[in-house]
Each structure stands twice: as C-alpha cells, then as structure tokens.
Amino acid sequence: MDHASHVGVEQRGVPRGVVLAVATLAQSGATLVQQGVVVVGVFFVADYRLSLAQMGAVVSCVALGVMTAGFLTGIVMDQVGPRRVLLGGTLLMSTAALGISLVHNLPLICALMFLIGLGISTVALAGSLTVHTAWPPAERGLPMGIRQMGVPVGSMTAAFLLPALALHFGLPALFRLFAVELLILGLCFWLSLAPTVRAPKASASRAAPGSLLRDLRHVALPGSVGFLLAWGQYVLLTFTIPMLHLAGGMPVTLAGVVLALAQIGGGIARAGLGSISDRLHGRRDLVLAGTAIAGAALALLVAVLPERLPLGVQLIVWLVLGMALVGWNALIITWAGERVQGQHAGAAMGLTTSCILFGAVISAPIIGALIQATHSYASAWLALAAILLLACGILTWGIQHSAVPTAEAAETAEASAPYLAD
C-alpha cells in the first residue's frame, strides 16, 4: 500500500518520526497527570482523611473523564481530524488543573479532575489515530508501542518525582505544575499535527446508515479484554505505594522508585510486544493472551510473597510485573483499530479506550474495599490473578472463533481508504 494513502507527512514537510516523538512526549505529559493523581493518592488520604476505598474513588475521577469522552472523541476525530479536537482538549485540561490548585473543596476537585480527563482523552486518541494512519498495518505495532511508551514513561516520572514534590510543596503546587506542562506539551503536539494529519475522505459507501454500528461489533472482543486487563495496570499503580509504604514500612519516596521501575518494565514491553506482534503478521490477540497468562502468574507470586522483602528482590519482581501488567495497552488499541474499516478507526480506538478506563475507574475502589474487608493486600493480588485468567479465557475463545482478519488483511482493506488534507 502506498504510504501516502495514510498520511502525507513527508509531503507536508514533517517527518512522521518527528510527529511520533512529539505525540509520545505529549502522551507522557498527559499520563504524568492522569496516573500521577493516582500515585499521590496517599496525600489525598492525609489531607482529607479518606479510607482506601474513598481514595480509589477520588483518584479515579480523571480516568472517569477519559472513559466518558473516549468514544465520542474518536467519532469526532474521524470526521474532522485530530488537530481541532486536540486544541480544545488541551485548553480544557490545563484550565481545570489550574482550578484545582486554587480550591480546597473535595467534591469540586473531583469535578475538575473529571474535566482534566475529558481533555486527556483528546491527547491519547490524537496520538493513536495519527500513528494508525501514518504506518501501514504490517509495520504499525512497533510505532504504536513506541507512542504508547509515553504512558509508562509518564507514570515512571510521576512515581519518581511526585511523591517527593507533594511531600515538600503540597498538592496545590503540584496541580499548578500540571497546568503548565499540559498546556505546553499539548500545544506542541497540536502544532506538529497542523501540516500532517488528514481527515477521512467521504464516500457514499462510508456514509451508509448503520455502517459504524456494524463495524463496532468487532470492538466487543478487544473492549472486554481491555476492561479486564486494566485492573492489573491500575491495581499496580494505585496500591503499590500504599502496600509498600503502609504495610511494608518502606519510605514513600523509595516505594515510588519501586513503582517507577515497574513503569520502566511496562515501557520496554509496549515497544517489544508491538514488534513481536508485527513479526507474527499482526496477531495481536496471541501476544495479548500470553501477556495475560504472565500477569496472572505474577499476581499469584506477589500474593504469596511476604510484604517485607529485600529491596533487590522487590525491584526485580516489580520490573517484571510492570512488563506484564502495563505492557499490553498499545497492542489492544492497535488491534481494535485494525478490526474495523479505516474511516472508523478513531471510534474503535476511542470505544476500546473507554472500556479500558471503565476498568480503571471501578477497579481501584473495589480492590480498595477488598483490601479493607480482608485486611490483606494478598487478597487483592489473588482477585487480580482470577481477573487476568478470565481475560485470557476470553482471548482464547476469540482466537478460536473470531473471523476478523489480521493486520495483513487489514492493510488490503485500508488501501481503499485514502486521507485528505485536514
């Protein structure tokens, strides 16, 4: 397939590698906020005297916003291109972050965090859709993995820096920092998209009534699997620091380092698993099934390990744990976009993102309540192992019964879906 049929990056003077780098950086900045709020959850506990279940509900507000906006954002981007939607999202999330720094009312803070999530959804989907249209399916797994490395890089940065910053400067100062970096990185991404991103060409066949709904039936499988796999990512993110600090007696800053190492593992896995799936001719489902099995096995291991371990052992366990629990995201977003026609890729990726974030939203308060009820973090890891095994079972069923083509067939289908200048 002619590369120009996807995105005219070289024709418009901006190499697609540069756009990929800027998209990855913008995703890192958005994730620094989205998952950074979760990382500093213990400070909300201290400031507002919350239980673990309440903490989980509060820090999930950003994810709730991303989840709510995902599907609609994807549909709009399919119609008008990512650039215009991204600008509005950038201004919204930066303004909301600044507002949080000025108030000390928890319900209002939760509402503003929801608005931050609405804006973050535009960064995530603009990046995914840009890469999806810039690379042919047979080569797409690796660049999608690289772009999605922005998520663990942002999480790693949050885990390294935010506990210490919140400890010394407080939450209001942290949200002022969020407002500035969201604005700068969002605008940089928006500027890089201006000469490159194209909106789908309209046609009678594409405008057929019900075509979007028929396509989105194929998103049910990646959406349900993403919902389940998200529990692993967000249990790791939400409860690593409380587990190591409150139950294990580790200093909060050192617990942040352990969590950051898990995010490094996740970043490595996102690029590596994407490359593996390309070598397997686009069989993202096979790689996802293997990742789910590995995650379940590691969750069982953590459940039986003592809470106080030598630091070196904890670092190794959390590095590998991060690879299994964080490394799958790019694969499932890519898989969702490839299971539909090219002009509906944004909606498919947006809907799958919403399913993933739905898992993120409900997992933290449910697992927090389970830990409180059982007075044990081991129960959380055992529950997580069962959830990941269920995800593997669904994938196995899908591998055996799904008739949706792999990336090689998707490339042929997308050859007739050219993009016009935005």
N, C-alpha and C positions, 0 to 999 in steps of 0.2 A: 504494500500500500504506500502511495506517495505520502511522505511525511507532511507535505504542505497541506494535505487534506485535513490534518488535525488542527494545527495552529501555525500561523505564519510568523513564527518567532524570528527566524533568520531574515525573512523578507522585510520585517519591520524594524530590524536593527538591534534587537535584544536577544542574545543567545538564550536558548532555553535552559542551559545550565545556570545562567545568572538568575533567571526567573525562579528556578528550583531553589537556589541558595537563598534568595530573598523570601520565598514562601516558607522555607524551613525556619528561617530566623523569625519570621512573624508568628509562625506556629509555636516556636519556643517561648516567645513573649506572652502569647495568649495562654499557654499552658502554665507558665510561671504564675499566672493569676488564678486560673481555674483550679489547678491542683495545689497551688501554694496556699489557697484558702483552707484546703483540707490539711495540709502539712502543719499549719499553725492552729489547728483546731483546739489543741490543749490550752491556748491562750484565750480562746472564747470560753472555755470551761472555767478558767481562772477569773476572767473579767465579769462573766455573767452567771457564774455558779450553776453550770449545766451538768446534767448526767451524760454518760457516754451516748445514750440513745438520742438525747437532745442535741448533743454536739454533732452527731451524724446527720441529723435533720438540718441543722443550721448550715454546715459546710456543704451540704448537697444542693443548696439553692442555686449556685452558679451552674452546676450540672443540669438542674431542672430547667434553667433558662435555655441552655444549649439544646436540650432534648425537645423543648416546646417549639423552638424555632427551626429545628433541623429540616423537617420535611418541606415546610413552606419556603424556607430559604432556598432549598435545592430547586424547587419548581420555578421560583422567580429567576434564579441564576440560569436555568435552562432557557428562559425566554429572553432575558436582557443581557446576559453575560455577568461574570462575577464582579467586574470593576465597580459598577454603580452601587451594587448592594454592599460591597465591602466598605465603601466610604461611609455610608450611613451607619454601619455596624461599628466602625472604628470610633466615630464621634460619640455614639451611644455608650459604648463600654468605658471609654475614657471619662466621660462626664459622670457616669454612675459611680466609678471608682473614686473620683474626687468627692462626690457627695457623701460616700461612706466615711471619708476622713473627717467630715465636718459634723457628724451626728453621733449620738451615743444612745440610740434607741434601737433595741434588737429587732423588733418587727420591721422597722424602716430599713435597717441594714440588710435584712433578709430580702426585702423587696428590691433594693438597689443591687444586691448580688444577683438576683434573678435577671435584672436588666443587663448586667455585665455578661451573663450567659447568653442572652439574645445576641449581643454583639460578637461574642467569641464564636458563635456558630458561623458567622459570615467569614471569619478568617479560616476556620477549618475547612469549610466547603469550597471556598475560593481556591485554596491550595490544592485540594483533592481534584477538583474539576479541571484546574489548569494542567496538572500533571497528566490526568486521564486523557485530555485532548492533545497533549504535546507529544506523547510517546505512543507508538503502536502497541497493541496488546502483548505481543511476544517479547517486548523489551520493557514492559511497564512495571513489573514487580519491583525491580531494584530502585528506580527513581521514586516510586510511591513509598517504598520503605525508607529511602533517604529523607523524603519530606516528612514522613511520619516520625522520623527520629527527633523531630522538633518537640514531640510530646515528652519522651523520656529526658531529653536534654533540658527542657523547661522544668520538669519535675525534679531532675537532679540538682539544677541550680536552686530551685526552691528549697529542697531538703538541705543543701549545703549552707545556704545563706539566710533563709527567712527565720528559722528559729532564733538565731543569734540577733538578727535585726529586730525582731519583735520583742525579744527579751530586753534589748538596750534602748529601743526607741518607741515601742508600743505599736499597737495596731493602726491608729490613725496615720502615723508617719508611713507605715507600710503601704497603706492604700493610696497615699499621695504619690509614692514611688510607682505603684501600679498604674495610676492615671497617666503619668508622664511616659512610661515605656510603652503602654498600649497605644497611645497617640502616635509616638514617633515610629514605631515598627509598623503599625497599621498603615500609616501614610506612605511609608517607604514601599510596602507591598502594593498599595494602590497605584503609586506612580510607575512601578515596574510593569503592572498589568496594562496600563493605558495604551501602549502601542502593540500589544501582543495578543490579548485574549479575544476570541471570536465567539459570537453567538450563533446558534444553530440556524441553518437555512430552513425556512418554512417550506412545506410542501403539502399537497393535498393528502398524501398518504400519511404523513406525520400528524396531520390535524384531525384524522379520523376520530369520531367520538368514541371514547372508551379505550383508546389505544394506550393511554398512560395507565389506566387501571389494569388492563390486561398484562402490561409489562411488569407492573409492581407485584403481581402474584409471584414472580420469580424472586422477589426480595424476602419472602417469608422465611426461607431457609437461612440465609445469612443474618437476617434480622433476629431470629430466635436464638441462633448460636451466639451472636454478638451480645445479646442481652445476658446470656449465661456467663460468657467469658468475662464480661465487665465486672462481675462480682469478684473475680480474682484480682484484677487490677486495682479495684477500689478498696477491697479489704486490705491488700498490701499497703496501699497509700494511706488509708485512714488509720489503721491500727498498729502499724509498725512502731511508730514513736510512742504511743501510749503503752504498748506491750513492753517495749524495751526499757522505757523510762519509768513508768508507774509500777509495773510488775517485776521488771528485771533490775531496777536500780541503776540503770545506765544514765549518765548525764544527757540532758535533752539535746545538746549540740552534737554529741557523739552518736546518739540514736539517729539524728538527721544525716550524719555521714553514712551510716549503715543503709538507710533508705536511699540515699543518693547513689550508692553503689548498685543497688537493685535497679535503679533507673538507668545506670550505665549499661547493665546487662540487657535491659529492655531495648535500649537504643541499638546495641550491637545486633540483637536478634531481629529487629524490624528490617534492617537492611539485609541481613543474612538470610532470613526466611523468604524475603521477597525475591532474592537472587535464586534461591533453591526452587521456588515455585516457577520461576521463568525456565529453569533447566528441566523442570518436569512438564513443560509445554502448557503452563498456565493452570496446573492442577492445584489451585489454592486450597481446595477442600481437603486434599490429602495432607498437606502441610499443617493445616489448622487442626485436623484430627490428632496428628502426632503431638502438636503443642498442647492440646487439651489433656491428653494422657500424661504427658510430662508434668503439667501443672498439678493434676490430681495426685500424682505420686509424691511430688514435693510438698504439697499441702499436708499429706499424711505424715511425711517425715517431720515437718515442723510441729505437728500436733503431738508427736511422741517425744520430741526433744525437750530437755529441761529448759526453763525460761532463762536461766543464767548459764551461759556458755562462754568459753574463751572467745575473745574478740575476733581472733583469726578465723575460728570456725564459723562464727556468725557472719563475717564478711563473705566467706565462700558460699554459705547457704543462701544468703540474700542476693548475691550476684546471680547465681543460677536460678533462684526463684524469680527474680526480675525478668530473666530471659524468657521464662515460661509464661508468666502472668502478665507481662507488659508487651511482649514482642509480637503479638498476633494482630494488632489493630489495623495496620496497613493492609494486611492480607485480606481481611474481611471487607474493608471498604472497597478495595480493588475488585474483589470477587463480586460484590453487589453491583458495581458499575458495569461489569462485563456480562452480567446476566440479563441485561435489558438492551434495547436499542440505544444507539449513541445519543440521540436527542433527549433521552430520559435519564441519562447517567447522573445528572445532578440530583434529580428527585430520588433516584435509587440510593445514592450515597447519603443523601440527607435523611431519608427514612431509616436507613440502617444506623446512621449516627444517632438518631433519636432513640432507636431500640437499645443501643449500647448505653446511652446516657440514662435511659429509664432504669437499666440495671444498676448504674452508678447511683442514681437517686435513692432507690429503695434498699440497696444492699447495706449502706452504711448504718442507717437507723435500725434495720432488722438485725444485723450482726452485732451492733452495739447492745441491743436489748438482749440478745442471746448470751453475750458475754456477762452482762449484769445478772441474768437469771441463773446462770450456771457458775458464776464466779470463777470462770476459767477461759483463757484465750484458746485452749486446746479445742474446745467445742466449736469455736469459730472456724478453725482450720479443718476439722472433720466435716463440718457442714459444707465448707468450700470444696473439699475433695469430692463430695457427692454431687455438687452442682456441676463441677467440671466433667465428671464422668457422664452426667446427663447430656452435656454439650457434645461430648464425644459420641454418645449413642445416637443423637440426632444427626450428626455429621455422617456417621456410618450408614444410617438409613438413607440420607441424601445421596451419598456416593453410589449406593446400590439402585436407587430409584429415580434420581434426577436425570432428565433428558436435556437439560440446558447445556449448550455447547461450552467448551473450554475456551481459553484465550485465543487459540489458533482460529477457531470458528468465529469468535467474536471479531477478529480482525477483518475477516471477509465481510461480515455484516456491517461493520463500521465504514468500509470502503465507500459505501453509498451515502454517507452522512457527512458531507463537507461542511466546513465552518466559514462564515463570512466575517469580515472585519467588524468589530464592535463599534 
